[in-house]
C-alpha cells in the first residue's frame, strides 16, 4: 500500500483504515534558503495536546524542546535538530493513541522558527516543508503532506492536527501560518505565555 499525498485542508482517517494502528511517528522536514543575513535557522517542532475546546489543560502536555515528553509518554519529541540539513525528517514526534488521556481530542503539530525576530527570519525563507505519518510498528509511511510555499512573513505554522472523531483518530492537513512565533501558537492553544 503506497503512501497517500494530501493537500492543504484535506482530512484523512488514520486508525479506522489502519486497524491496530496505535503508535505513529510524525516526521517533519524542511530546507532553509541561505541568505545574506548569515544567521543559522533553528526550526522547532512542537505538539499541543488539546481538549474538546482546543485548549491544552496542563502545561506539561505542551511538548517542545524544553519538555520532550508528555507525563505518560503518549507524545514524545525525539530531539531538536538545529540545522535542517540533509535528507529525510529533521524532527520527529512519537504519538501513542492508546496512551493519550481520554480528554485529549486533538494533537496540534506545529513548527516555529527559534529567535525569528532577532534573526529577521520567517517561513518565506523556508522551503520543501513536509509532514509525514509513519506506522511505528512497521515503518510504513501512511501519508505525506507537502506544505508548499504559501508563507512569507509568518514565524510559526500549524502543520497538521491529529483529532479524534467517533472514537477514531484522523489527520487534518492544516498548513496555517502565524506571526508572533511560539507565543502566538501558545495563545492559540490556550496557554499563558
N, CA and C atoms as an extended XYZ file, in Angstrom:
579
Properties=species:S:1:pos:R:3:atomname:S:1:resname:S:1:resid:I:1 pbc="F F F"
N         0.846       -1.185        0.000 N   UNK     1
C         0.000        0.000        0.000 CA  UNK     1
C         0.885        1.240        0.000 C   UNK     1
N         0.668        2.128       -0.951 N   UNK     2
C         1.553        3.288       -1.028 CA  UNK     2
C         1.025        4.425       -0.165 C   UNK     2
N         1.908        5.337        0.114 N   UNK     3
C         1.581        6.497        0.943 CA  UNK     3
C         0.582        7.395        0.215 C   UNK     3
N        -0.287        8.048        0.966 N   UNK     4
C        -1.272        8.965        0.403 CA  UNK     4
C        -0.733       10.377        0.530 C   UNK     4
N        -0.814       11.130       -0.564 N   UNK     5
C        -0.322       12.500       -0.551 CA  UNK     5
C        -1.504       13.447       -0.390 C   UNK     5
N        -1.431       14.321        0.605 N   UNK     6
C        -2.539       15.222        0.909 CA  UNK     6
C        -2.209       16.647        0.515 C   UNK     6
N        -3.262       17.432        0.295 N   UNK     7
C        -3.056       18.865        0.118 CA  UNK     7
C        -3.784       19.612        1.224 C   UNK     7
N        -3.483       20.882        1.346 N   UNK     8
C        -3.993       21.712        2.435 CA  UNK     8
C        -5.506       21.577        2.573 C   UNK     8
N        -5.952       21.416        3.804 N   UNK     9
C        -7.379       21.334        4.070 CA  UNK     9
C        -7.956       19.931        4.008 C   UNK     9
N        -7.197       18.987        3.496 N   UNK    10
C        -7.710       17.615        3.416 CA  UNK    10
C        -7.651       16.923        4.766 C   UNK    10
N        -8.639       16.074        4.991 N   UNK    11
C        -8.684       15.262        6.206 CA  UNK    11
C        -8.674       13.810        5.787 C   UNK    11
N        -8.027       12.987        6.583 N   UNK    12
C        -7.962       11.569        6.245 CA  UNK    12
C        -7.991       10.743        7.515 C   UNK    12
N        -8.599        9.588        7.397 N   UNK    13
C        -8.713        8.695        8.534 CA  UNK    13
C        -7.380        7.991        8.798 C   UNK    13
N        -7.053        7.793       10.061 N   UNK    14
C        -5.823        7.080       10.415 CA  UNK    14
C        -6.103        5.694       10.996 C   UNK    14
N        -6.810        5.651       12.127 N   UNK    15
C        -6.936        4.378       12.841 CA  UNK    15
C        -7.991        3.455       12.224 C   UNK    15
N        -9.036        4.030       11.629 N   UNK    16
C       -10.106        3.194       11.097 CA  UNK    16
C        -9.638        2.388        9.890 C   UNK    16
N        -8.901        3.057        9.010 N   UNK    17
C        -8.443        2.365        7.795 CA  UNK    17
C        -7.154        1.592        8.018 C   UNK    17
N        -6.565        1.757        9.195 N   UNK    18
C        -5.348        1.005        9.543 CA  UNK    18
C        -5.596        0.290       10.870 C   UNK    18
N        -6.403       -0.781       10.853 N   UNK    19
C        -6.780       -1.432       12.115 CA  UNK    19
C        -5.543       -1.848       12.909 C   UNK    19
N        -5.611       -1.610       14.214 N   UNK    20
C        -4.474       -1.972       15.062 CA  UNK    20
C        -3.427       -0.886       15.165 C   UNK    20
N        -3.616        0.202       14.429 N   UNK    21
C        -2.641        1.297       14.483 CA  UNK    21
C        -2.766        2.016       15.823 C   UNK    21
N        -1.735        1.947       16.641 N   UNK    22
C        -1.763        2.692       17.904 CA  UNK    22
C        -0.608        3.661       18.013 C   UNK    22
N         0.522        3.329       17.409 N   UNK    23
C         1.691        4.202       17.535 CA  UNK    23
C         2.088        4.723       16.159 C   UNK    23
N         2.217        6.048       16.084 N   UNK    24
C         2.677        6.648       14.840 CA  UNK    24
C         3.883        7.534       15.110 C   UNK    24
N         4.669        7.708       14.076 N   UNK    25
C         5.782        8.657       14.099 CA  UNK    25
C         5.381        9.799       13.178 C   UNK    25
N         5.452       11.015       13.699 N   UNK    26
C         5.197       12.199       12.887 CA  UNK    26
C         6.563       12.734       12.480 C   UNK    26
N         6.876       12.636       11.204 N   UNK    27
C         8.159       13.125       10.703 CA  UNK    27
C         7.972       14.478       10.044 C   UNK    27
N         8.810       15.448       10.426 N   UNK    28
C         8.727       16.793        9.862 CA  UNK    28
C        10.063       17.143        9.219 C   UNK    28
N         9.991       17.805        8.081 N   UNK    29
C        11.233       18.193        7.411 CA  UNK    29
C        11.087       19.522        6.709 C   UNK    29
N        12.226       20.131        6.394 N   UNK    30
C        12.248       21.441        5.745 CA  UNK    30
C        13.645       21.717        5.224 C   UNK    30
N        13.735       22.691        4.349 N   UNK    31
C        15.020       23.229        3.914 CA  UNK    31
C        14.964       24.731        4.143 C   UNK    31
N        16.102       25.313        4.489 N   UNK    32
C        16.126       26.766        4.658 CA  UNK    32
C        16.965       27.372        3.551 C   UNK    32
N        16.493       28.499        3.054 N   UNK    33
C        17.199       29.191        1.984 CA  UNK    33
C        18.292       30.046        2.613 C   UNK    33
N        19.509       29.757        2.259 N   UNK    34
C        20.621       30.550        2.795 CA  UNK    34
C        20.506       31.974        2.249 C   UNK    34
N        20.750       32.910        3.052 N   UNK    35
C        20.653       34.295        2.600 CA  UNK    35
C        21.721       35.113        3.319 C   UNK    35
N        21.836       36.400        2.950 N   UNK    36
C        22.975       37.193        3.387 CA  UNK    36
C        22.996       37.489        4.884 C   UNK    36
N        21.895       37.297        5.560 N   UNK    37
C        21.857       37.594        6.998 CA  UNK    37
C        22.845       36.763        7.791 C   UNK    37
N        23.209       35.611        7.257 N   UNK    38
C        24.276       34.828        7.862 CA  UNK    38
C        23.905       34.090        9.131 C   UNK    38
N        22.695       34.275        9.634 N   UNK    39
C        22.297       33.570       10.852 CA  UNK    39
C        21.786       32.187       10.496 C   UNK    39
N        22.101       31.211       11.327 N   UNK    40
C        21.540       29.890       11.113 CA  UNK    40
C        20.050       29.891       11.450 C   UNK    40
N        19.333       28.998       10.793 N   UNK    41
C        17.932       28.778       11.135 CA  UNK    41
C        17.848       27.636       12.133 C   UNK    41
N        16.996       27.792       13.126 N   UNK    42
C        16.697       26.691       14.034 CA  UNK    42
C        15.183       26.560       14.089 C   UNK    42
N        14.662       25.587       13.372 N   UNK    43
C        13.226       25.350       13.377 CA  UNK    43
C        12.900       24.300       14.426 C   UNK    43
N        11.789       24.510       15.121 N   UNK    44
C        11.423       23.627       16.223 CA  UNK    44
C        10.013       23.091       16.043 C   UNK    44
N         9.887       21.782       16.157 N   UNK    45
C         8.570       21.154       16.133 CA  UNK    45
C         8.015       21.114       17.551 C   UNK    45
N         6.710       21.320       17.678 N   UNK    46
C         6.032       21.259       18.976 CA  UNK    46
C         4.726       20.512       18.802 C   UNK    46
N         4.223       19.989       19.909 N   UNK    47
C         2.906       19.351       19.900 CA  UNK    47
C         2.080       19.909       21.048 C   UNK    47
N         0.813       20.195       20.755 N   UNK    48
C        -0.124       20.702       21.745 CA  UNK    48
C        -1.229       19.663       21.919 C   UNK    48
N        -1.348       19.092       23.119 N   UNK    49
C        -2.364       18.078       23.398 CA  UNK    49
C        -3.602       18.801       23.928 C   UNK    49
N        -4.673       18.819       23.134 N   UNK    50
C        -5.812       19.690       23.419 CA  UNK    50
C        -7.076       18.917       23.787 C   UNK    50
N        -7.917       19.589       24.573 N   UNK    51
C        -9.228       19.034       24.895 CA  UNK    51
C       -10.238       19.434       23.811 C   UNK    51
N       -11.507       19.140       24.061 N   UNK    52
C       -12.554       19.406       23.070 CA  UNK    52
C       -12.679       20.895       22.752 C   UNK    52
N       -12.245       21.751       23.673 N   UNK    53
C       -12.298       23.200       23.440 CA  UNK    53
C       -11.040       23.732       22.768 C   UNK    53
N       -10.196       22.823       22.271 N   UNK    54
C        -8.967       23.212       21.583 CA  UNK    54
C        -7.977       23.891       22.520 C   UNK    54
N        -8.019       23.525       23.809 N   UNK    55
C        -7.121       24.120       24.788 CA  UNK    55
C        -6.272       23.037       25.448 C   UNK    55
N        -5.022       23.384       25.729 N   UNK    56
C        -4.134       22.489       26.478 CA  UNK    56
C        -4.477       22.642       27.961 C   UNK    56
N        -4.822       21.543       28.621 N   UNK    57
C        -5.251       21.629       30.029 CA  UNK    57
C        -4.079       21.748       30.996 C   UNK    57
N        -2.977       21.084       30.696 N   UNK    58
C        -1.807       21.104       31.590 CA  UNK    58
C        -0.583       21.537       30.802 C   UNK    58
N         0.204       22.423       31.388 N   UNK    59
C         1.414       22.894       30.703 CA  UNK    59
C         2.314       21.753       30.251 C   UNK    59
N         2.315       20.648       31.002 N   UNK    60
C         3.220       19.550       30.633 CA  UNK    60
C         2.688       18.720       29.470 C   UNK    60
N         1.541       19.127       28.917 N   UNK    61
C         1.039       18.485       27.695 CA  UNK    61
C         1.280       19.378       26.475 C   UNK    61
N         2.171       20.324       26.650 N   UNK    62
C         2.740       21.093       25.539 CA  UNK    62
C         4.151       20.549       25.371 C   UNK    62
N         4.380       19.874       24.252 N   UNK    63
C         5.628       19.136       24.036 CA  UNK    63
C         6.526       19.950       23.109 C   UNK    63
N         7.720       20.313       23.598 N   UNK    64
C         8.661       21.086       22.789 CA  UNK    64
C        10.070       20.808       23.302 C   UNK    64
N        11.045       21.555       22.819 N   UNK    65
C        12.441       21.209       23.112 CA  UNK    65
C        12.795       21.269       24.592 C   UNK    65
N        11.998       21.994       25.416 N   UNK    66
C        12.268       22.007       26.856 CA  UNK    66
C        11.380       21.039       27.643 C   UNK    66
N        10.493       20.355       26.950 N   UNK    67
C         9.625       19.359       27.587 CA  UNK    67
C         9.351       18.288       26.540 C   UNK    67
N        10.268       17.327       26.443 N   UNK    68
C        10.266       16.412       25.301 CA  UNK    68
C         9.233       15.293       25.401 C   UNK    68
N         8.592       15.151       26.560 N   UNK    69
C         7.700       14.006       26.707 CA  UNK    69
C         6.504       14.359       27.574 C   UNK    69
N         5.309       13.952       27.152 N   UNK    70
C         4.123       14.179       27.987 CA  UNK    70
C         4.190       13.238       29.192 C   UNK    70
N         3.412       13.526       30.254 N   UNK    71
C         3.588       12.802       31.517 CA  UNK    71
C         3.605       11.280       31.393 C   UNK    71
N         2.726       10.715       30.568 N   UNK    72
C         2.729        9.251       30.485 CA  UNK    72
C         3.383        8.740       29.196 C   UNK    72
N         4.048        9.629       28.475 N   UNK    73
C         4.756        9.197       27.264 CA  UNK    73
C         3.895        9.046       26.032 C   UNK    73
N         2.647        9.549       26.074 N   UNK    74
C         1.765        9.430       24.903 CA  UNK    74
C         2.332       10.184       23.709 C   UNK    74
N         2.952       11.346       23.991 N   UNK    75
C         3.582       12.136       22.923 CA  UNK    75
C         5.017       12.403       23.339 C   UNK    75
N         5.927       12.115       22.420 N   UNK    76
C         7.344       12.305       22.726 CA  UNK    76
C         8.066       12.910       21.539 C   UNK    76
N         8.821       13.968       21.827 N   UNK    77
C         9.666       14.629       20.827 CA  UNK    77
C        11.021       13.924       20.881 C   UNK    77
N        11.525       13.507       19.724 N   UNK    78
C        12.765       12.721       19.762 CA  UNK    78
C        14.029       13.570       19.757 C   UNK    78
N        13.874       14.904       19.768 N   UNK    79
C        15.070       15.741       19.907 CA  UNK    79
C        15.177       16.839       18.872 C   UNK    79
N        15.830       17.919       19.273 N   UNK    80
C        15.960       19.111       18.452 CA  UNK    80
C        17.037       18.906       17.395 C   UNK    80
N        16.685       19.243       16.139 N   UNK    81
C        17.678       19.275       15.073 CA  UNK    81
C        17.885       20.744       14.743 C   UNK    81
N        19.081       21.240       14.975 N   UNK    82
C        19.279       22.685       14.854 CA  UNK    82
C        19.586       23.175       13.445 C   UNK    82
N        19.796       22.270       12.501 N   UNK    83
C        20.203       22.766       11.181 CA  UNK    83
C        19.209       22.493       10.069 C   UNK    83
N        18.503       21.373       10.107 N   UNK    84
C        17.632       21.033        8.986 CA  UNK    84
C        18.410       20.560        7.776 C   UNK    84
N        19.675       20.243        7.973 N   UNK    85
C        20.495       19.772        6.844 CA  UNK    85
C        20.112       18.352        6.474 C   UNK    85
N        20.378       18.009        5.209 N   UNK    86
C        20.281       16.613        4.797 CA  UNK    86
C        18.880       16.178        4.427 C   UNK    86
N        18.794       14.924        4.002 N   UNK    87
C        17.540       14.348        3.524 CA  UNK    87
C        16.694       13.860        4.682 C   UNK    87
N        15.424       13.607        4.379 N   UNK    88
C        14.566       12.935        5.343 CA  UNK    88
C        14.034       13.861        6.418 C   UNK    88
N        13.549       13.248        7.505 N   UNK    89
C        12.917       14.011        8.577 CA  UNK    89
C        13.971       14.810        9.340 C   UNK    89
N        13.633       16.047        9.674 N   UNK    90
C        14.514       16.854       10.509 CA  UNK    90
C        14.181       16.687       11.994 C   UNK    90
N        12.901       16.606       12.300 N   UNK    91
C        12.499       16.330       13.681 CA  UNK    91
C        11.337       15.346       13.650 C   UNK    91
N        11.207       14.629       14.770 N   UNK    92
C        10.157       13.606       14.837 CA  UNK    92
C         9.438       13.649       16.170 C   UNK    92
N         8.170       13.302       16.125 N   UNK    93
C         7.349       13.119       17.324 CA  UNK    93
C         6.800       11.698       17.283 C   UNK    93
N         6.799       11.048       18.425 N   UNK    94
C         6.121        9.765       18.540 CA  UNK    94
C         4.792        9.996       19.238 C   UNK    94
N         3.731        9.423       18.695 N   UNK    95
C         2.411        9.558       19.304 CA  UNK    95
C         1.822        8.158       19.492 C   UNK    95
N         1.410        7.869       20.717 N   UNK    96
C         0.764        6.593       21.019 CA  UNK    96
C        -0.691        6.886       21.368 C   UNK    96
N        -1.597        6.591       20.423 N   UNK    97
C        -3.015        6.908       20.628 CA  UNK    97
C        -3.576        6.213       21.867 C   UNK    97
N        -3.069        5.023       22.157 N   UNK    98
C        -3.622        4.244       23.269 CA  UNK    98
C        -3.274        4.857       24.621 C   UNK    98
N        -2.247        5.713       24.665 N   UNK    99
C        -1.833        6.329       25.929 CA  UNK    99
C        -2.389        7.737       26.128 C   UNK    99
N        -2.986        8.309       25.098 N   UNK   100
C        -3.479        9.681       25.222 CA  UNK   100
C        -4.616        9.727       26.248 C   UNK   100
N        -4.575       10.683       27.184 N   UNK   101
C        -5.668       10.813       28.152 CA  UNK   101
C        -6.999       10.975       27.423 C   UNK   101
N        -8.074       10.490       28.021 N   UNK   102
C        -9.370       10.478       27.324 CA  UNK   102
C        -9.842       11.874       26.933 C   UNK   102
N        -9.459       12.904       27.724 N   UNK   103
C        -9.914       14.261       27.401 CA  UNK   103
C        -9.131       14.892       26.253 C   UNK   103
N        -8.029       14.266       25.837 N   UNK   104
C        -7.275       14.815       24.706 CA  UNK   104
C        -7.971       14.390       23.416 C   UNK   104
N        -8.502       15.384       22.715 N   UNK   105
C        -9.252       15.099       21.487 CA  UNK   105
C        -8.491       15.542       20.247 C   UNK   105
N        -7.377       16.232       20.466 N   UNK   106
C        -6.639       16.761       19.324 CA  UNK   106
C        -5.184       16.924       19.715 C   UNK   106
N        -4.296       16.632       18.789 N   UNK   107
C        -2.876       16.908       18.979 CA  UNK   107
C        -2.447       17.806       17.820 C   UNK   107
N        -2.166       19.069       18.152 N   UNK   108
C        -1.723       20.007       17.124 CA  UNK   108
C        -0.218       19.912       16.957 C   UNK   108
N         0.232       19.769       15.715 N   UNK   109
C         1.662       19.666       15.417 CA  UNK   109
C         2.082       20.959       14.720 C   UNK   109
N         3.069       21.629       15.285 N   UNK   110
C         3.455       22.948       14.789 CA  UNK   110
C         4.966       23.018       14.575 C   UNK   110
N         5.376       24.004       13.800 N   UNK   111
C         6.807       24.294       13.635 CA  UNK   111
C         6.997       25.795       13.792 C   UNK   111
N         7.996       26.171       14.582 N   UNK   112
C         8.298       27.587       14.770 CA  UNK   112
C         9.761       27.837       14.439 C   UNK   112
N        10.067       29.084       14.161 N   UNK   113
C        11.454       29.489       13.931 CA  UNK   113
C        11.974       30.101       15.223 C   UNK   113
N        12.988       29.497       15.785 N   UNK   114
C        13.545       29.966       17.053 CA  UNK   114
C        14.211       31.327       16.857 C   UNK   114
N        13.875       32.263       17.719 N   UNK   115
C        14.512       33.585       17.686 CA  UNK   115
C        14.296       34.312       16.357 C   UNK   115
N        13.137       34.099       15.762 N   UNK   116
C        12.909       34.602       14.398 CA  UNK   116
C        13.053       36.112       14.294 C   UNK   116
N        12.491       36.825       15.262 N   UNK   117
C        12.536       38.289       15.161 CA  UNK   117
C        13.954       38.818       15.237 C   UNK   117
N        14.704       38.313       16.212 N   UNK   118
C        16.071       38.782       16.383 CA  UNK   118
C        16.925       38.469       15.161 C   UNK   118
N        16.617       37.351       14.513 N   UNK   119
C        17.418       36.947       13.351 CA  UNK   119
C        16.787       37.390       12.027 C   UNK   119
N        15.667       38.123       12.116 N   UNK   120
C        14.956       38.575       10.909 CA  UNK   120
C        14.678       37.420        9.952 C   UNK   120
N        14.082       36.364       10.504 N   UNK   121
C        13.786       35.171        9.708 CA  UNK   121
C        12.279       34.917        9.688 C   UNK   121
N        11.822       34.249        8.635 N   UNK   122
C        10.414       33.877        8.546 CA  UNK   122
C        10.255       32.684        7.608 C   UNK   122
N         9.022       32.184        7.519 N   UNK   123
C         8.787       30.983        6.711 CA  UNK   123
C         8.855       31.245        5.217 C   UNK   123
N         8.946       32.535        4.811 N   UNK   124
C         9.198       32.817        3.405 CA  UNK   124
C        10.578       32.336        2.976 C   UNK   124
N        11.456       32.099        3.955 N   UNK   125
C        12.825       31.641        3.674 CA  UNK   125
C        12.962       30.130        3.890 C   UNK   125
N        11.835       29.465        4.105 N   UNK   126
C        11.845       28.018        4.322 CA  UNK   126
C        11.147       27.360        3.148 C   UNK   126
N        11.718       26.293        2.647 N   UNK   127
C        11.097       25.607        1.516 CA  UNK   127
C        11.030       24.105        1.776 C   UNK   127
N        10.268       23.432        0.924 N   UNK   128
C        10.159       21.964        0.965 CA  UNK   128
C         9.727       21.436        2.330 C   UNK   128
N         8.895       22.204        3.042 N   UNK   129
C         8.422       21.723        4.338 CA  UNK   129
C         7.392       20.616        4.123 C   UNK   129
N         7.478       19.590        4.954 N   UNK   130
C         6.527       18.485        4.836 CA  UNK   130
C         6.298       17.852        6.200 C   UNK   130
N         5.214       17.114        6.274 N   UNK   131
C         4.970       16.253        7.429 CA  UNK   131
C         4.567       14.890        6.870 C   UNK   131
N         4.980       13.848        7.549 N   UNK   132
C         4.506       12.525        7.159 CA  UNK   132
C         4.159       11.735        8.399 C   UNK   132
N         3.228       10.815        8.237 N   UNK   133
C         2.807        9.952        9.328 CA  UNK   133
C         3.251        8.536        8.995 C   UNK   133
N         3.977        7.944        9.939 N   UNK   134
C         4.569        6.620        9.731 CA  UNK   134
C         4.001        5.672       10.774 C   UNK   134
N         3.638        4.485       10.352 N   UNK   135
C         3.215        3.435       11.281 CA  UNK   135
C         4.465        2.949       12.009 C   UNK   135
N         4.509        3.170       13.325 N   UNK   136
C         5.722        2.852       14.085 CA  UNK   136
C         5.992        1.349       14.135 C   UNK   136
N         4.961        0.529       13.915 N   UNK   137
C         5.152       -0.917       14.049 CA  UNK   137
C         5.916       -1.514       12.870 C   UNK   137
N         5.826       -0.876       11.709 N   UNK   138
C         6.494       -1.443       10.525 CA  UNK   138
C         7.218       -0.399        9.679 C   UNK   138
N         7.257        0.848       10.177 N   UNK   139
C         7.957        1.942        9.479 CA  UNK   139
C         7.354        2.297        8.124 C   UNK   139
N         6.106        1.941        7.894 N   UNK   140
C         5.453        2.269        6.625 CA  UNK   140
C         4.890        3.682        6.685 C   UNK   140
N         5.189        4.453        5.650 N   UNK   141
C         4.623        5.798        5.565 CA  UNK   141
C         3.155        5.699        5.167 C   UNK   141
N         2.277        6.231        6.013 N   UNK   142
C         0.840        6.182        5.746 CA  UNK   142
C         0.420        7.346        4.861 C   UNK   142
N         0.930        8.534        5.180 N   UNK   143
C         0.560        9.709        4.401 CA  UNK   143
C         1.664       10.741        4.461 C   UNK   143
N         1.561       11.684        3.547 N   UNK   144
C         2.519       12.780        3.475 CA  UNK   144
C         1.771       14.038        3.047 C   UNK   144
N         2.147       15.155        3.654 N   UNK   145
C         1.559       16.442        3.299 CA  UNK   145
C         2.704       17.422        3.070 C   UNK   145
N         2.821       17.901        1.828 N   UNK   146
C         3.829       18.914        1.485 CA  UNK   146
C         3.175       20.278        1.599 C   UNK   146
N         3.784       21.158        2.406 N   UNK   147
C         3.121       22.413        2.726 CA  UNK   147
C         3.143       23.455        1.617 C   UNK   147
N         3.994       23.287        0.634 N   UNK   148
C         4.043       24.288       -0.420 CA  UNK   148
C         4.725       25.561        0.055 C   UNK   148
N         4.679       26.576       -0.767 N   UNK   149
C         5.438       27.800       -0.487 CA  UNK   149
C         4.500       28.968       -0.206 C   UNK   149
N         3.453       28.736        0.594 N   UNK   150
C         2.453       29.798        0.784 CA  UNK   150
C         2.818       30.815        1.842 C   UNK   150
N         4.007       30.786        2.369 N   UNK   151
C         4.306       31.632        3.524 CA  UNK   151
C         5.231       32.777        3.142 C   UNK   151
N         5.118       33.865        3.892 N   UNK   152
C         6.049       34.978        3.669 CA  UNK   152
C         6.587       35.462        5.007 C   UNK   152
N         5.778       36.209        5.756 N   UNK   153
C         6.297       36.814        6.988 CA  UNK   153
C         6.012       35.996        8.234 C   UNK   153
N         5.327       34.862        8.094 N   UNK   154
C         4.963       34.082        9.278 CA  UNK   154
C         6.198       33.477        9.946 C   UNK   154
N         6.107       33.335       11.286 N   UNK   155
C         7.227       32.755       12.035 CA  UNK   155
C         6.821       31.475       12.755 C   UNK   155
N         5.566       31.060       12.563 N   UNK   156
C         5.076       29.817       13.160 CA  UNK   156
C         4.032       29.232       12.223 C   UNK   156
N         3.950       27.904       12.190 N   UNK   157
C         2.971       27.242       11.332 CA  UNK   157
C         2.327       26.085       12.092 C   UNK   157
N         0.987       26.048       12.062 N   UNK   158
C         0.297       24.830       12.491 CA  UNK   158
C         0.309       23.914       11.266 C   UNK   158
N         1.101       22.854       11.347 N   UNK   159
C         1.309       21.972       10.199 CA  UNK   159
C         0.095       21.074        9.997 C   UNK   159
N        -0.337       20.424       11.081 N   UNK   160
C        -1.429       19.469       10.980 CA  UNK   160
C        -2.012       19.256       12.364 C   UNK   160
N        -3.152       18.603       12.407 N   UNK   161
C        -3.721       18.181       13.679 CA  UNK   161
C        -4.178       16.739       13.554 C   UNK   161
N        -3.882       15.973       14.598 N   UNK   162
C        -4.461       14.648       14.735 CA  UNK   162
C        -5.671       14.846       15.627 C   UNK   162
N        -6.824       14.368       15.211 N   UNK   163
C        -8.012       14.620       16.026 CA  UNK   163
C        -8.892       13.384       16.098 C   UNK   163
N        -9.640       13.326       17.189 N   UNK   164
C       -10.489       12.170       17.463 CA  UNK   164
C       -11.900       12.462       16.985 C   UNK   164
N       -12.469       11.531       16.249 N   UNK   165
C       -13.851       11.676       15.778 CA  UNK   165
C       -14.524       10.314       15.894 C   UNK   165
N       -15.572       10.252       16.677 N   UNK   166
C       -16.305        8.996       16.895 CA  UNK   166
C       -15.361        7.869       17.316 C   UNK   166
N       -14.419        8.233       18.188 N   UNK   167
C       -13.524        7.213       18.740 CA  UNK   167
C       -12.351        6.824       17.861 C   UNK   167
N       -12.292        7.367       16.649 N   UNK   168
C       -11.176        7.064       15.744 CA  UNK   168
C       -10.322        8.315       15.553 C   UNK   168
N        -9.040        8.101       15.259 N   UNK   169
C        -8.132        9.233       15.046 CA  UNK   169
C        -7.990        9.538       13.567 C   UNK   169
N        -8.001       10.818       13.267 N   UNK   170
C        -7.880       11.289       11.892 CA  UNK   170
C        -6.771       12.333       11.791 C   UNK   170
N        -6.447       12.692       10.571 N   UNK   171
C        -5.372       13.648       10.291 CA  UNK   171
C        -5.962       14.794        9.485 C   UNK   171
N        -5.664       16.019        9.887 N   UNK   172
C        -6.111       17.207        9.171 CA  UNK   172
C        -4.886       17.986        8.704 C   UNK   172
N        -4.756       18.166        7.392 N   UNK   173
C        -3.638       18.920        6.821 CA  UNK   173
C        -3.981       20.404        6.904 C   UNK   173
N        -3.359       21.117        7.829 N   UNK   174
C        -3.771       22.498        8.092 CA  UNK   174
C        -2.897       23.528        7.375 C   UNK   174
N        -1.617       23.564        7.695 N   UNK   175
C        -0.720       24.478        6.988 CA  UNK   175
C        -1.055       25.944        7.140 C   UNK   175
N        -1.462       26.364        8.352 N   UNK   176
C        -1.770       27.787        8.517 CA  UNK   176
C        -0.671       28.497        9.300 C   UNK   176
N        -0.291       29.650        8.814 N   UNK   177
C         0.821       30.389        9.400 CA  UNK   177
C         0.367       31.431       10.401 C   UNK   177
N         1.252       31.742       11.336 N   UNK   178
C         1.000       32.765       12.353 CA  UNK   178
C         2.199       33.707       12.397 C   UNK   178
N         1.933       34.983       12.671 N   UNK   179
C         3.012       35.866       13.076 CA  UNK   179
C         3.089       35.791       14.596 C   UNK   179
N         4.265       36.066       15.137 N   UNK   180
C         4.396       36.083       16.594 CA  UNK   180
C         4.957       34.803       17.170 C   UNK   180
N         5.397       33.902       16.294 N   UNK   181
C         6.161       32.737       16.744 CA  UNK   181
C         5.447       31.842       17.738 C   UNK   181
N         6.245       31.242       18.598 N   UNK   182
C         5.742       30.262       19.550 CA  UNK   182
C         4.714       30.867       20.502 C   UNK   182
N         4.921       32.120       20.895 N   UNK   183
C         3.982       32.765       21.817 CA  UNK   183
C         2.585       32.832       21.215 C   UNK   183
N         2.508       33.130       19.928 N   UNK   184
C         1.199       33.207       19.255 CA  UNK   184
C         0.535       31.831       19.236 C   UNK   184
N         1.319       30.797       18.997 N   UNK   185
C         0.770       29.439       18.996 CA  UNK   185
C         0.272       29.051       20.377 C   UNK   185
N         1.038       29.372       21.401 N   UNK   186
C         0.632       29.050       22.767 CA  UNK   186
C        -0.706       29.714       23.100 C   UNK   186
N        -0.847       30.981       22.722 N   UNK   187
C        -2.127       31.662       22.968 CA  UNK   187
C        -3.251       30.984       22.195 C   UNK   187
N        -2.969       30.590       20.965 N   UNK   188
C        -3.953       29.912       20.134 CA  UNK   188
C        -4.484       28.657       20.820 C   UNK   188
N        -3.608       27.965       21.528 N   UNK   189
C        -3.997       26.713       22.193 CA  UNK   189
C        -4.248       26.904       23.697 C   UNK   189
N        -4.481       28.163       24.098 N   UNK   190
C        -4.962       28.417       25.451 CA  UNK   190
C        -3.920       28.375       26.553 C   UNK   190
N        -2.648       28.510       26.190 N   UNK   191
C        -1.592       28.521       27.200 CA  UNK   191
C        -1.170       29.949       27.518 C   UNK   191
N        -0.897       30.226       28.771 N   UNK   192
C        -0.352       31.533       29.144 CA  UNK   192
C         1.104       31.584       28.734 C   UNK   192
N         1.489       32.708       28.190 N   UNK   193
C         2.889       32.834       27.731 CA  UNK   193
C         3.695       33.586       28.783 C   UNK   193
